[in-house]
Amino acid sequence: GHGSFNYALKYLSATILGILALSEPVGASVAAYLLFGEVPTLIAVAGMVLVLVGVTLVVVPKRWWHSWFQGGPQEDEAPGSGAN
């Protein structure tokens, strides 16, 4: 696992990798449910959702959020728009 993180540093920043590491327990819980039928408690599911929302807010670029909530890319962020 550590080798994978070291390899990923070529492509992602250490900050993003650190945040993504927080999703590891969520993945392990999903795998435990699928493979072994272990059902997490309601509070555990709520915590997993909270972690995934936090990771998503950090990892997804701001320009995507602008287009999602405002119906399209911002004029000053549009590629090739020629805006100064």
Contacts in CASP RR format, 6 or more apart in sequence:
PFRMAT RR
TARGET T0000
AUTHOR 0000-0000-0000
METHOD contacts of the structure
MODEL  1
GHGSFNYALKYLSATILGILALSEPVGASVAAYLLFGEVPTLIAVAGMVL
VLVGVTLVVVPKRWWHSWFQGGPQEDEAPGSGAN
5 17 0 8 1.000
5 21 0 8 1.000
8 17 0 8 1.000
9 17 0 8 1.000
12 20 0 8 1.000
16 58 0 8 1.000
16 59 0 8 1.000
19 54 0 8 1.000
19 55 0 8 1.000
19 58 0 8 1.000
19 59 0 8 1.000
20 55 0 8 1.000
20 59 0 8 1.000
22 51 0 8 1.000
22 55 0 8 1.000
23 51 0 8 1.000
23 52 0 8 1.000
23 55 0 8 1.000
25 48 0 8 1.000
25 51 0 8 1.000
26 48 0 8 1.000
26 51 0 8 1.000
26 52 0 8 1.000
29 38 0 8 1.000
29 40 0 8 1.000
29 44 0 8 1.000
29 48 0 8 1.000
32 38 0 8 1.000
32 40 0 8 1.000
33 39 0 8 1.000
33 40 0 8 1.000
40 48 0 8 1.000
63 73 0 8 1.000
63 74 0 8 1.000
63 77 0 8 1.000
66 72 0 8 1.000
66 73 0 8 1.000
66 74 0 8 1.000
66 77 0 8 1.000
67 73 0 8 1.000
67 74 0 8 1.000
75 81 0 8 1.000
75 83 0 8 1.000
76 83 0 8 1.000
END
